[in-house]
Amino acid sequence: MLTFARAEALRTLRNRRYLIFVVAFPVLLYLINANIYGSRSDGSGVGYNVVLMVSMAAYGALAASMMSSAVPLATERQTGWLRQIQITPLPSWAVVAAKLGSSMALVLPSLLLVGLVAIVQQGVSLPPERWAELLVALWLGVVPFVALGLALGSALSAEAAQPATMICMFALTIAGGMWFPPELFGSGMKAVAELTPSYHYASIGWSLAGGHGPAMPDVLVVLAWAVVLGGAAAVLYRRATVRV
């Protein structure tokens, strides 16, 4: 299973879309915005260079989790590779676990690189325990997005999965306030955004970066979405493998 997971991760690392949207784009957006707004601070006194660091790291993690799960699975179904995997001794649960593990591993480059650029270029300094809490929270918090990617990859063709993934990814990024501050949303749009996992995922990161513990409602919403989307992914994957 570990060999399979490593192969899955290496395949995604060779994907140019992954390198552009997940590695380069979040860093570029951070450098542009931090050099314009980084000297300011929000209402609680946290510098925008820290707020933007969390936003871009969260965006990169969300993008990585979805891009590394949806399209590869849909392509495997369409090309017959999934059928070949099914006739190996590897059980179905191990295949899903390997895909989950590889997607989780591919989240780390964005988180680490954006944080490193924030330290080197913007002089961001946080206590070691806060860095650890932030990294762990943003890493574990992508589970709902991996599950969503697996659900899309199980339900859609390779041609449909790619645009659907991009649309979902950008919609969740905007709803999460990762590109625009949530305060800029109108009341109606903000009410919708607050129902999404990305909004509460980003809120957890901002709270931790500001030296506060994550709000329990944010944690519960992310967990609830992880359960719902995980269940949907399991059902859709089972149906997809039956059809293969």
C-alpha atoms as an extended CHARMM CRD file, in Angstrom:
* protein
*
       244  EXT
         1         1  MET       CA              0.0000000000        0.0000000000        0.0000000000  PROA      1               0.0000000000
         2         2  LEU       CA              2.8440000000        2.4030000000        0.8130000000  PROA      2               0.0000000000
         3         3  THR       CA              4.4380000000        1.7430000000       -2.5660000000  PROA      3               0.0000000000
         4         4  PHE       CA              1.1300000000        2.4730000000       -4.2790000000  PROA      4               0.0000000000
         5         5  ALA       CA              0.6860000000        5.6940000000       -2.2870000000  PROA      5               0.0000000000
         6         6  ARG       CA              4.2020000000        6.8280000000       -3.1700000000  PROA      6               0.0000000000
         7         7  ALA       CA              3.5670000000        6.1440000000       -6.8580000000  PROA      7               0.0000000000
         8         8  GLU       CA              0.3460000000        8.1730000000       -6.6720000000  PROA      8               0.0000000000
         9         9  ALA       CA              2.1840000000       11.1260000000       -5.0860000000  PROA      9               0.0000000000
        10        10  LEU       CA              5.0650000000       11.0410000000       -7.5800000000  PROA      10              0.0000000000
        11        11  ARG       CA              2.6400000000       10.9790000000      -10.4980000000  PROA      11              0.0000000000
        12        12  THR       CA              0.9240000000       14.1270000000       -9.2540000000  PROA      12              0.0000000000
        13        13  LEU       CA              4.2390000000       15.8900000000       -8.6310000000  PROA      13              0.0000000000
        14        14  ARG       CA              4.9860000000       15.5140000000      -12.3460000000  PROA      14              0.0000000000
        15        15  ASN       CA              1.7060000000       17.2630000000      -13.2210000000  PROA      15              0.0000000000
        16        16  ARG       CA              2.3140000000       20.8340000000      -14.3970000000  PROA      16              0.0000000000
        17        17  ARG       CA             -1.1350000000       21.9760000000      -13.2540000000  PROA      17              0.0000000000
        18        18  TYR       CA             -0.2880000000       20.8600000000       -9.7320000000  PROA      18              0.0000000000
        19        19  LEU       CA              3.0210000000       22.7420000000       -9.7740000000  PROA      19              0.0000000000
        20        20  ILE       CA              1.3990000000       25.9220000000      -11.1090000000  PROA      20              0.0000000000
        21        21  PHE       CA             -1.8680000000       26.1260000000       -9.1530000000  PROA      21              0.0000000000
        22        22  VAL       CA             -0.6720000000       24.4920000000       -5.9300000000  PROA      22              0.0000000000
        23        23  VAL       CA              2.9770000000       25.4620000000       -5.5530000000  PROA      23              0.0000000000
        24        24  ALA       CA              3.7580000000       28.5410000000       -7.6430000000  PROA      24              0.0000000000
        25        25  PHE       CA              0.4330000000       30.4080000000       -7.6320000000  PROA      25              0.0000000000
        26        26  PRO       CA             -0.0950000000       30.6150000000       -3.8370000000  PROA      26              0.0000000000
        27        27  VAL       CA              3.4860000000       31.8100000000       -3.3390000000  PROA      27              0.0000000000
        28        28  LEU       CA              3.1650000000       34.4030000000       -6.1090000000  PROA      28              0.0000000000
        29        29  LEU       CA             -0.1270000000       35.7200000000       -4.7190000000  PROA      29              0.0000000000
        30        30  TYR       CA              1.3810000000       35.9150000000       -1.2570000000  PROA      30              0.0000000000
        31        31  LEU       CA              4.4330000000       37.8660000000       -2.4540000000  PROA      31              0.0000000000
        32        32  ILE       CA              2.2900000000       40.3410000000       -4.4020000000  PROA      32              0.0000000000
        33        33  ASN       CA             -0.2670000000       40.9960000000       -1.6600000000  PROA      33              0.0000000000
        34        34  ALA       CA              2.1370000000       40.8560000000        1.2770000000  PROA      34              0.0000000000
        35        35  ASN       CA              4.3970000000       43.4710000000       -0.3020000000  PROA      35              0.0000000000
        36        36  ILE       CA              1.3940000000       45.7500000000       -0.7820000000  PROA      36              0.0000000000
        37        37  TYR       CA             -0.5470000000       45.1710000000        2.4430000000  PROA      37              0.0000000000
        38        38  GLY       CA              1.9110000000       43.3190000000        4.6810000000  PROA      38              0.0000000000
        39        39  SER       CA              2.7490000000       46.3050000000        6.8660000000  PROA      39              0.0000000000
        40        40  ARG       CA             -0.8830000000       46.7340000000        7.9300000000  PROA      40              0.0000000000
        41        41  SER       CA             -2.7000000000       44.8150000000       10.6340000000  PROA      41              0.0000000000
        42        42  ASP       CA             -6.2550000000       43.6340000000       11.1780000000  PROA      42              0.0000000000
        43        43  GLY       CA             -8.5720000000       44.6950000000       13.9580000000  PROA      43              0.0000000000
        44        44  SER       CA             -6.9620000000       42.3410000000       16.4650000000  PROA      44              0.0000000000
        45        45  GLY       CA             -3.4550000000       43.5670000000       15.7760000000  PROA      45              0.0000000000
        46        46  VAL       CA             -2.3120000000       40.6040000000       13.6750000000  PROA      46              0.0000000000
        47        47  GLY       CA             -0.1870000000       41.6910000000       10.7210000000  PROA      47              0.0000000000
        48        48  TYR       CA             -1.6090000000       41.1960000000        7.2490000000  PROA      48              0.0000000000
        49        49  ASN       CA              1.6010000000       39.4140000000        6.3100000000  PROA      49              0.0000000000
        50        50  VAL       CA              0.4860000000       36.6750000000        8.7590000000  PROA      50              0.0000000000
        51        51  VAL       CA             -3.1750000000       36.7680000000        7.6890000000  PROA      51              0.0000000000
        52        52  LEU       CA             -2.1850000000       36.5130000000        4.0310000000  PROA      52              0.0000000000
        53        53  MET       CA              0.2360000000       33.6920000000        4.8150000000  PROA      53              0.0000000000
        54        54  VAL       CA             -2.6130000000       31.6380000000        6.2990000000  PROA      54              0.0000000000
        55        55  SER       CA             -4.9190000000       32.5190000000        3.3950000000  PROA      55              0.0000000000
        56        56  MET       CA             -2.4560000000       31.4850000000        0.6850000000  PROA      56              0.0000000000
        57        57  ALA       CA             -1.3320000000       28.3620000000        2.5410000000  PROA      57              0.0000000000
        58        58  ALA       CA             -4.9660000000       27.3510000000        2.9920000000  PROA      58              0.0000000000
        59        59  TYR       CA             -5.7010000000       27.9990000000       -0.6850000000  PROA      59              0.0000000000
        60        60  GLY       CA             -2.7020000000       25.9230000000       -1.7740000000  PROA      60              0.0000000000
        61        61  ALA       CA             -3.6630000000       23.0870000000        0.5600000000  PROA      61              0.0000000000
        62        62  LEU       CA             -7.2660000000       23.0980000000       -0.6520000000  PROA      62              0.0000000000
        63        63  ALA       CA             -6.1590000000       23.1150000000       -4.2870000000  PROA      63              0.0000000000
        64        64  ALA       CA             -3.6230000000       20.3320000000       -3.7090000000  PROA      64              0.0000000000
        65        65  SER       CA             -6.1200000000       18.0970000000       -1.9410000000  PROA      65              0.0000000000
        66        66  MET       CA             -8.6920000000       18.3620000000       -4.7340000000  PROA      66              0.0000000000
        67        67  MET       CA             -6.3790000000       18.3030000000       -7.7490000000  PROA      67              0.0000000000
        68        68  SER       CA             -4.5210000000       15.2560000000       -6.4810000000  PROA      68              0.0000000000
        69        69  SER       CA             -7.6820000000       13.2460000000       -5.8500000000  PROA      69              0.0000000000
        70        70  ALA       CA            -10.4360000000       14.0550000000       -8.3610000000  PROA      70              0.0000000000
        71        71  VAL       CA             -8.8960000000       14.0170000000      -11.8390000000  PROA      71              0.0000000000
        72        72  PRO       CA             -6.4430000000       11.1320000000      -11.2680000000  PROA      72              0.0000000000
        73        73  LEU       CA             -9.2580000000        8.8690000000      -10.0180000000  PROA      73              0.0000000000
        74        74  ALA       CA            -11.5570000000        9.8030000000      -12.9020000000  PROA      74              0.0000000000
        75        75  THR       CA             -8.7440000000        9.1460000000      -15.3790000000  PROA      75              0.0000000000
        76        76  GLU       CA             -7.9920000000        5.7640000000      -13.8300000000  PROA      76              0.0000000000
        77        77  ARG       CA            -11.6260000000        4.7510000000      -14.1850000000  PROA      77              0.0000000000
        78        78  GLN       CA            -11.7640000000        5.8540000000      -17.8080000000  PROA      78              0.0000000000
        79        79  THR       CA             -8.4860000000        4.2550000000      -18.9180000000  PROA      79              0.0000000000
        80        80  GLY       CA             -9.1520000000        0.9430000000      -17.1600000000  PROA      80              0.0000000000
        81        81  TRP       CA             -6.2690000000        1.3300000000      -14.7200000000  PROA      81              0.0000000000
        82        82  LEU       CA             -8.6900000000        1.0610000000      -11.8090000000  PROA      82              0.0000000000
        83        83  ARG       CA             -9.8180000000       -2.3130000000      -13.1640000000  PROA      83              0.0000000000
        84        84  GLN       CA             -6.2040000000       -3.4930000000      -13.1490000000  PROA      84              0.0000000000
        85        85  ILE       CA             -5.7580000000       -2.3380000000       -9.5580000000  PROA      85              0.0000000000
        86        86  GLN       CA             -8.8860000000       -4.2260000000       -8.5310000000  PROA      86              0.0000000000
        87        87  ILE       CA             -7.5100000000       -7.5740000000       -9.7190000000  PROA      87              0.0000000000
        88        88  THR       CA             -4.3570000000       -7.1580000000       -7.6110000000  PROA      88              0.0000000000
        89        89  PRO       CA             -4.2460000000       -8.4270000000       -4.0000000000  PROA      89              0.0000000000
        90        90  LEU       CA             -4.6600000000       -4.8070000000       -2.8500000000  PROA      90              0.0000000000
        91        91  PRO       CA             -8.1260000000       -4.5040000000       -1.1980000000  PROA      91              0.0000000000
        92        92  SER       CA            -10.4380000000       -1.6190000000       -2.0680000000  PROA      92              0.0000000000
        93        93  TRP       CA            -10.0470000000        0.0260000000        1.3410000000  PROA      93              0.0000000000
        94        94  ALA       CA             -6.2590000000        0.0530000000        0.8570000000  PROA      94              0.0000000000
        95        95  VAL       CA             -6.6460000000        1.7400000000       -2.5410000000  PROA      95              0.0000000000
        96        96  VAL       CA             -8.7910000000        4.4760000000       -1.0050000000  PROA      96              0.0000000000
        97        97  ALA       CA             -6.4350000000        4.8040000000        1.9710000000  PROA      97              0.0000000000
        98        98  ALA       CA             -3.4520000000        5.1320000000       -0.3690000000  PROA      98              0.0000000000
        99        99  LYS       CA             -5.1900000000        7.8440000000       -2.3860000000  PROA      99              0.0000000000
       100       100  LEU       CA             -6.1240000000        9.6720000000        0.7940000000  PROA      100             0.0000000000
       101       101  GLY       CA             -2.5680000000        9.3830000000        2.1060000000  PROA      101             0.0000000000
       102       102  SER       CA             -0.9650000000       10.5780000000       -1.1180000000  PROA      102             0.0000000000
       103       103  SER       CA             -3.3430000000       13.5530000000       -1.3380000000  PROA      103             0.0000000000
       104       104  MET       CA             -2.6030000000       14.4640000000        2.2740000000  PROA      104             0.0000000000
       105       105  ALA       CA              1.1350000000       14.2690000000        1.5950000000  PROA      105             0.0000000000
       106       106  LEU       CA              0.8030000000       16.5220000000       -1.4470000000  PROA      106             0.0000000000
       107       107  VAL       CA             -0.7800000000       19.2180000000        0.7260000000  PROA      107             0.0000000000
       108       108  LEU       CA              2.4570000000       19.7340000000        2.6340000000  PROA      108             0.0000000000
       109       109  PRO       CA              4.5780000000       21.4240000000       -0.0920000000  PROA      109             0.0000000000
       110       110  SER       CA              2.2130000000       24.3730000000       -0.3380000000  PROA      110             0.0000000000
       111       111  LEU       CA              1.8830000000       24.7650000000        3.4250000000  PROA      111             0.0000000000
       112       112  LEU       CA              5.6270000000       24.6080000000        3.9980000000  PROA      112             0.0000000000
       113       113  LEU       CA              6.6480000000       26.7450000000        1.0280000000  PROA      113             0.0000000000
       114       114  VAL       CA              4.2400000000       29.6010000000        1.7530000000  PROA      114             0.0000000000
       115       115  GLY       CA              5.3510000000       29.5670000000        5.3900000000  PROA      115             0.0000000000
       116       116  LEU       CA              9.0150000000       29.5910000000        4.3940000000  PROA      116             0.0000000000
       117       117  VAL       CA              8.5210000000       32.5250000000        2.0150000000  PROA      117             0.0000000000
       118       118  ALA       CA              6.6350000000       34.4040000000        4.7520000000  PROA      118             0.0000000000
       119       119  ILE       CA              9.5660000000       33.9290000000        7.1340000000  PROA      119             0.0000000000
       120       120  VAL       CA             12.3070000000       34.8180000000        4.6460000000  PROA      120             0.0000000000
       121       121  GLN       CA             10.6400000000       37.5820000000        2.6350000000  PROA      121             0.0000000000
       122       122  GLN       CA              8.2620000000       39.1310000000        5.1890000000  PROA      122             0.0000000000
       123       123  GLY       CA             10.0280000000       38.3370000000        8.4400000000  PROA      123             0.0000000000
       124       124  VAL       CA              7.0030000000       36.5450000000        9.9020000000  PROA      124             0.0000000000
       125       125  SER       CA              7.8400000000       35.2080000000       13.3460000000  PROA      125             0.0000000000
       126       126  LEU       CA              5.5790000000       32.9920000000       15.4360000000  PROA      126             0.0000000000
       127       127  PRO       CA              6.3140000000       30.8940000000       18.5320000000  PROA      127             0.0000000000
       128       128  PRO       CA              7.3250000000       27.3010000000       17.6190000000  PROA      128             0.0000000000
       129       129  GLU       CA              4.2150000000       25.8240000000       19.2220000000  PROA      129             0.0000000000
       130       130  ARG       CA              1.9980000000       28.1610000000       17.1860000000  PROA      130             0.0000000000
       131       131  TRP       CA              3.7230000000       27.1480000000       13.9680000000  PROA      131             0.0000000000
       132       132  ALA       CA              3.1540000000       23.4930000000       14.8840000000  PROA      132             0.0000000000
       133       133  GLU       CA             -0.5310000000       24.0300000000       15.7090000000  PROA      133             0.0000000000
       134       134  LEU       CA             -1.1010000000       25.9870000000       12.5160000000  PROA      134             0.0000000000
       135       135  LEU       CA              0.6060000000       23.4140000000       10.2990000000  PROA      135             0.0000000000
       136       136  VAL       CA             -1.2330000000       20.4670000000       11.8530000000  PROA      136             0.0000000000
       137       137  ALA       CA             -4.6260000000       22.2170000000       11.7190000000  PROA      137             0.0000000000
       138       138  LEU       CA             -4.2740000000       23.2740000000        8.0800000000  PROA      138             0.0000000000
       139       139  TRP       CA             -2.9900000000       19.8170000000        7.1450000000  PROA      139             0.0000000000
       140       140  LEU       CA             -5.7040000000       17.7880000000        8.8770000000  PROA      140             0.0000000000
       141       141  GLY       CA             -8.3900000000       20.2610000000        7.8900000000  PROA      141             0.0000000000
       142       142  VAL       CA             -8.1570000000       19.3230000000        4.1940000000  PROA      142             0.0000000000
       143       143  VAL       CA             -9.8600000000       15.9420000000        4.7450000000  PROA      143             0.0000000000
       144       144  PRO       CA            -13.2830000000       17.2540000000        3.5560000000  PROA      144             0.0000000000
       145       145  PHE       CA            -11.6880000000       18.5500000000        0.3570000000  PROA      145             0.0000000000
       146       146  VAL       CA             -9.8800000000       15.2820000000       -0.3510000000  PROA      146             0.0000000000
       147       147  ALA       CA            -13.2030000000       13.4910000000        0.1630000000  PROA      147             0.0000000000
       148       148  LEU       CA            -14.9170000000       15.9090000000       -2.2170000000  PROA      148             0.0000000000
       149       149  GLY       CA            -12.2110000000       15.2630000000       -4.8060000000  PROA      149             0.0000000000
       150       150  LEU       CA            -12.6260000000       11.5040000000       -4.4870000000  PROA      150             0.0000000000
       151       151  ALA       CA            -16.4020000000       11.8800000000       -4.8250000000  PROA      151             0.0000000000
       152       152  LEU       CA            -16.0210000000       13.9360000000       -8.0090000000  PROA      152             0.0000000000
       153       153  GLY       CA            -13.4780000000       11.4980000000       -9.4050000000  PROA      153             0.0000000000
       154       154  SER       CA            -15.8000000000        8.5710000000       -8.7100000000  PROA      154             0.0000000000
       155       155  ALA       CA            -18.8820000000       10.1940000000      -10.2150000000  PROA      155             0.0000000000
       156       156  LEU       CA            -17.5770000000       12.0660000000      -13.2810000000  PROA      156             0.0000000000
       157       157  SER       CA            -15.6410000000       11.2660000000      -16.4200000000  PROA      157             0.0000000000
       158       158  ALA       CA            -12.0820000000       12.5250000000      -16.7780000000  PROA      158             0.0000000000
       159       159  GLU       CA            -13.2450000000       15.2980000000      -19.1340000000  PROA      159             0.0000000000
       160       160  ALA       CA            -15.9480000000       16.4670000000      -16.7250000000  PROA      160             0.0000000000
       161       161  ALA       CA            -13.9460000000       15.9730000000      -13.5290000000  PROA      161             0.0000000000
       162       162  GLN       CA            -11.2960000000       18.5440000000      -14.4060000000  PROA      162             0.0000000000
       163       163  PRO       CA            -13.5660000000       21.5840000000      -14.9470000000  PROA      163             0.0000000000
       164       164  ALA       CA            -15.8440000000       20.5010000000      -12.0920000000  PROA      164             0.0000000000
       165       165  THR       CA            -12.8500000000       20.3080000000       -9.7620000000  PROA      165             0.0000000000
       166       166  MET       CA            -11.5900000000       23.7260000000      -10.8230000000  PROA      166             0.0000000000
       167       167  ILE       CA            -15.0230000000       25.2940000000      -10.3430000000  PROA      167             0.0000000000
       168       168  CYS       CA            -15.4440000000       23.7330000000       -6.8950000000  PROA      168             0.0000000000
       169       169  MET       CA            -11.9020000000       24.6680000000       -5.9270000000  PROA      169             0.0000000000
       170       170  PHE       CA            -12.2620000000       28.3330000000       -6.8660000000  PROA      170             0.0000000000
       171       171  ALA       CA            -15.7640000000       28.5850000000       -5.3930000000  PROA      171             0.0000000000
       172       172  LEU       CA            -14.5770000000       27.1570000000       -2.0660000000  PROA      172             0.0000000000
       173       173  THR       CA            -11.5170000000       29.4130000000       -2.1040000000  PROA      173             0.0000000000
       174       174  ILE       CA            -13.6540000000       32.5240000000       -2.5790000000  PROA      174             0.0000000000
       175       175  ALA       CA            -16.2650000000       31.3690000000       -0.0450000000  PROA      175             0.0000000000
       176       176  GLY       CA            -13.4830000000       30.7080000000        2.4370000000  PROA      176             0.0000000000
       177       177  GLY       CA            -12.2810000000       34.3080000000        2.2060000000  PROA      177             0.0000000000
       178       178  MET       CA             -8.8220000000       33.1770000000        1.1070000000  PROA      178             0.0000000000
       179       179  TRP       CA             -8.6220000000       35.6350000000       -1.7910000000  PROA      179             0.0000000000
       180       180  PHE       CA            -10.8630000000       38.3770000000       -0.4190000000  PROA      180             0.0000000000
       181       181  PRO       CA            -11.5080000000       39.2210000000        3.2410000000  PROA      181             0.0000000000
       182       182  PRO       CA            -14.8630000000       37.8180000000        4.4220000000  PROA      182             0.0000000000
       183       183  GLU       CA            -15.7810000000       41.3240000000        5.5930000000  PROA      183             0.0000000000
       184       184  LEU       CA            -16.1540000000       42.3490000000        1.9450000000  PROA      184             0.0000000000
       185       185  PHE       CA            -18.9390000000       39.8230000000        1.3420000000  PROA      185             0.0000000000
       186       186  GLY       CA            -22.4910000000       41.0140000000        1.2910000000  PROA      186             0.0000000000
       187       187  SER       CA            -24.7420000000       39.6390000000        4.0020000000  PROA      187             0.0000000000
       188       188  GLY       CA            -26.3510000000       37.1220000000        1.6620000000  PROA      188             0.0000000000
       189       189  MET       CA            -23.0880000000       35.8240000000        0.2380000000  PROA      189             0.0000000000
       190       190  LYS       CA            -21.4990000000       35.6870000000        3.6770000000  PROA      190             0.0000000000
       191       191  ALA       CA            -24.4250000000       33.6230000000        4.9980000000  PROA      191             0.0000000000
       192       192  VAL       CA            -23.8650000000       31.1370000000        2.1720000000  PROA      192             0.0000000000
       193       193  ALA       CA            -20.0880000000       31.1590000000        2.7110000000  PROA      193             0.0000000000
       194       194  GLU       CA            -20.5330000000       30.3150000000        6.3830000000  PROA      194             0.0000000000
       195       195  LEU       CA            -22.1460000000       27.0210000000        5.3700000000  PROA      195             0.0000000000
       196       196  THR       CA            -19.0350000000       25.8830000000        3.4880000000  PROA      196             0.0000000000
       197       197  PRO       CA            -16.1480000000       23.9260000000        5.0240000000  PROA      197             0.0000000000
       198       198  SER       CA            -13.5730000000       26.2650000000        3.4770000000  PROA      198             0.0000000000
       199       199  TYR       CA            -14.8740000000       29.2800000000        5.4270000000  PROA      199             0.0000000000
       200       200  HSD       CA            -14.4360000000       27.5250000000        8.7470000000  PROA      200             0.0000000000
       201       201  TYR       CA            -11.1810000000       25.8560000000        7.6500000000  PROA      201             0.0000000000
       202       202  ALA       CA             -9.6120000000       29.2590000000        6.9700000000  PROA      202             0.0000000000
       203       203  SER       CA            -11.0930000000       30.6640000000       10.1980000000  PROA      203             0.0000000000
       204       204  ILE       CA             -9.3020000000       27.9680000000       12.1890000000  PROA      204             0.0000000000
       205       205  GLY       CA             -6.0060000000       28.9810000000       10.5890000000  PROA      205             0.0000000000
       206       206  TRP       CA             -6.5170000000       32.6890000000       11.2170000000  PROA      206             0.0000000000
       207       207  SER       CA             -7.4860000000       32.0590000000       14.8540000000  PROA      207             0.0000000000
       208       208  LEU       CA             -4.3990000000       29.9520000000       15.4960000000  PROA      208             0.0000000000
       209       209  ALA       CA             -2.0970000000       32.4200000000       13.7450000000  PROA      209             0.0000000000
       210       210  GLY       CA             -3.4850000000       35.1820000000       15.9340000000  PROA      210             0.0000000000
       211       211  GLY       CA             -2.6580000000       33.2430000000       19.0940000000  PROA      211             0.0000000000
       212       212  HSD       CA             -6.2020000000       32.0910000000       19.8150000000  PROA      212             0.0000000000
       213       213  GLY       CA             -7.5070000000       28.5720000000       19.9870000000  PROA      213             0.0000000000
       214       214  PRO       CA             -9.7930000000       27.4930000000       17.1560000000  PROA      214             0.0000000000
       215       215  ALA       CA            -13.4560000000       28.2660000000       17.7320000000  PROA      215             0.0000000000
       216       216  MET       CA            -15.4090000000       25.0850000000       18.4300000000  PROA      216             0.0000000000
       217       217  PRO       CA            -18.1180000000       25.8770000000       15.8180000000  PROA      217             0.0000000000
       218       218  ASP       CA            -15.4080000000       26.0640000000       13.1360000000  PROA      218             0.0000000000
       219       219  VAL       CA            -13.9900000000       22.7020000000       14.1880000000  PROA      219             0.0000000000
       220       220  LEU       CA            -17.4210000000       21.0620000000       14.3230000000  PROA      220             0.0000000000
       221       221  VAL       CA            -18.4230000000       22.3340000000       10.8740000000  PROA      221             0.0000000000
       222       222  VAL       CA            -15.1900000000       21.0390000000        9.2980000000  PROA      222             0.0000000000
       223       223  LEU       CA            -15.6510000000       17.6760000000       11.0360000000  PROA      223             0.0000000000
       224       224  ALA       CA            -19.2800000000       17.4570000000        9.9420000000  PROA      224             0.0000000000
       225       225  TRP       CA            -18.3360000000       18.1360000000        6.3210000000  PROA      225             0.0000000000
       226       226  ALA       CA            -15.5630000000       15.5450000000        6.5560000000  PROA      226             0.0000000000
       227       227  VAL       CA            -18.1040000000       12.9340000000        7.6460000000  PROA      227             0.0000000000
       228       228  VAL       CA            -20.7070000000       13.9020000000        5.0330000000  PROA      228             0.0000000000
       229       229  LEU       CA            -18.3000000000       14.1510000000        2.1240000000  PROA      229             0.0000000000
       230       230  GLY       CA            -16.3760000000       11.0850000000        3.2730000000  PROA      230             0.0000000000
       231       231  GLY       CA            -19.5900000000        9.0800000000        3.2730000000  PROA      231             0.0000000000
       232       232  ALA       CA            -20.5170000000       10.3890000000       -0.1750000000  PROA      232             0.0000000000
       233       233  ALA       CA            -17.0590000000        9.5390000000       -1.5050000000  PROA      233             0.0000000000
       234       234  ALA       CA            -17.2970000000        5.9910000000       -0.1260000000  PROA      234             0.0000000000
       235       235  VAL       CA            -20.7240000000        5.3960000000       -1.7050000000  PROA      235             0.0000000000
       236       236  LEU       CA            -19.7370000000        6.8550000000       -5.0760000000  PROA      236             0.0000000000
       237       237  TYR       CA            -16.4390000000        4.9620000000       -5.1540000000  PROA      237             0.0000000000
       238       238  ARG       CA            -18.2400000000        1.7000000000       -4.4150000000  PROA      238             0.0000000000
       239       239  ARG       CA            -20.6690000000        2.3590000000       -7.2670000000  PROA      239             0.0000000000
       240       240  ALA       CA            -17.8310000000        3.3150000000       -9.5970000000  PROA      240             0.0000000000
       241       241  THR       CA            -15.8570000000        0.1470000000       -8.8930000000  PROA      241             0.0000000000
       242       242  VAL       CA            -18.9370000000       -2.0000000000       -9.4110000000  PROA      242             0.0000000000
       243       243  ARG       CA            -19.4000000000       -0.4480000000      -12.8540000000  PROA      243             0.0000000000
       244       244  VAL       CA            -15.7380000000       -0.9040000000      -13.7900000000  PROA      244             0.0000000000
